[in-house]
Amino acid sequence: MDGKAAEKLLRPDRYQVFLMIGRSQVLFAPHPWFVVNKKGIVSRWAIGLRTMRRNPRWGYINKDALPPFAGVPILWPIWKSTLVGYVEGGEGSLAARMIERIEGSYESYPYRDRYTLTGPNSNTYVQWLLDQFPESGLKLPWNAFGKGYRRFGAPVT
């Protein structure tokens, strides 16, 4: 499902976490991000090499650097956005807990000030969050290089 179709799943009365990826027709590895819907307040959380005008940024963690369901303008043409999966619920739900953790990730993500193509990178960030919520069933594709990054062999916590 592409980003425009995924956007139609937004519900202003729910907590929702969407796992999106940008895919290139030419390059191999995807670029993932989260779209969070906190009862009608929608934001995009991702690792990015640059910041856009006036968006919040902590190290490489960007909030709202691009529209939530838009693709990724890494190289021309723009990488199309694809929905990998999503979770939703009400107060105290898995989705609500995930949103709380995503929104606080700028304080707790161990690699927020470090980025390399092989990791830590955008895949490392998303996998770090997904590892905290295995019950979500959300998974990055096999070619999300950097999702298994571990500094000095230690697990990412």
C-alpha positions in Angstrom: 0.0 0.0 0.0 1.4 3.4 -0.9 1.6 6.5 1.3 -1.6 8.1 -0.1 -3.6 5.0 0.6 -2.1 4.6 4.0 -3.0 8.2 4.9 -6.7 7.2 4.4 -6.3 4.8 7.4 -5.8 7.8 9.8 -8.5 7.9 12.6 -8.6 11.0 14.8 -10.0 9.0 17.7 -7.2 6.4 17.9 -3.5 6.0 18.6 -1.8 4.6 15.5 1.8 3.8 14.6 2.5 3.3 10.9 5.8 1.8 9.7 6.7 3.3 6.4 9.6 2.7 4.0 10.9 4.5 1.0 12.0 2.3 -1.8 14.0 3.2 -4.8 13.7 1.7 -8.3 17.5 1.8 -8.6 19.0 1.4 -5.1 18.7 -1.7 -3.1 18.1 -0.8 0.6 15.0 0.9 2.0 14.7 3.9 4.2 12.2 3.5 7.1 10.3 5.9 9.3 7.4 6.0 11.7 4.2 8.0 11.3 2.4 8.4 14.6 -1.2 9.5 15.1 -1.9 10.6 18.6 -5.6 11.0 18.4 -5.5 13.3 15.5 -2.0 14.8 16.0 0.1 13.3 13.3 3.9 13.4 13.1 6.8 11.7 11.3 9.9 10.3 13.1 13.0 9.4 11.2 16.7 9.4 11.1 17.9 11.9 8.5 21.2 13.4 7.3 19.8 16.9 7.1 17.1 19.0 8.7 14.3 20.8 6.9 13.2 24.3 7.9 12.0 24.7 11.4 11.5 21.0 12.2 12.7 19.7 15.6 15.9 17.7 15.4 18.0 16.0 18.0 21.3 14.7 16.5 20.1 12.7 13.5 16.6 12.2 14.8 14.1 14.4 12.9 10.5 15.1 13.7 8.4 16.3 10.8 11.3 16.9 8.4 8.9 15.8 5.6 5.1 15.3 5.3 4.2 12.1 7.2 3.3 9.8 4.3 5.4 11.5 1.6 8.3 9.6 0.0 12.0 10.3 0.6 13.8 12.8 -1.7 17.2 11.0 -1.3 18.0 10.9 -5.0 15.9 11.6 -8.1 13.3 10.3 -8.5 11.8 10.6 -5.0 11.6 7.2 -3.3 8.0 6.2 -3.1 6.5 5.5 0.3 5.1 2.1 1.2 3.2 1.0 4.3 4.9 -2.0 5.9 2.3 -2.3 8.6 0.6 -0.5 11.5 -0.9 -0.9 15.0 -3.7 1.0 16.5 -5.6 1.2 19.7 -7.1 3.3 22.5 -5.7 4.6 25.8 -3.0 2.3 27.3 -2.8 0.2 24.1 0.3 -1.1 22.4 0.0 1.8 19.9 -0.2 4.4 22.7 2.9 2.9 24.4 4.8 2.8 21.2 4.0 6.5 20.5 5.2 7.4 24.0 8.5 5.6 23.3 8.9 7.0 19.8 8.3 10.6 21.0 10.9 10.1 23.8 13.4 8.4 21.6 15.4 11.6 21.1 16.4 11.3 24.8 17.1 7.5 24.9 18.3 6.4 21.4 22.0 5.5 22.0 23.1 6.5 18.5 21.2 9.7 17.9 24.5 11.6 17.3 26.1 9.0 15.0 25.3 8.0 11.4 27.0 5.8 8.8 25.6 4.0 5.8 26.2 0.6 7.3 25.0 1.5 10.8 23.9 3.1 12.9 21.5 4.5 10.4 17.7 4.9 9.8 17.2 1.1 9.9 19.1 0.9 13.2 16.8 3.5 14.8 13.6 1.9 13.6 14.8 -1.6 14.6 15.8 -0.3 18.0 12.3 0.8 18.6 10.6 -2.3 17.1 12.8 -4.5 19.3 11.1 -2.9 22.3 7.7 -4.0 21.0 8.0 -7.4 19.5 4.2 -8.0 20.0 3.6 -5.3 17.4 4.5 -7.8 14.6 6.1 -5.0 12.6 9.3 -6.0 10.8 11.7 -4.3 8.6 12.5 -6.1 5.3 15.6 -8.3 5.1 17.5 -5.8 3.1 17.2 -3.0 5.7 21.0 -2.8 6.2 21.9 -1.5 9.6 18.9 -3.0 11.4 21.2 -5.5 13.0 23.9 -2.9 14.0 25.4 -3.5 17.4 28.3 -1.4 18.7 31.1 -3.6 20.0 28.8 -6.6 19.8 26.5 -5.3 22.6 22.8 -5.4 22.1 21.0 -2.2 21.3 18.7 -1.4 24.3 
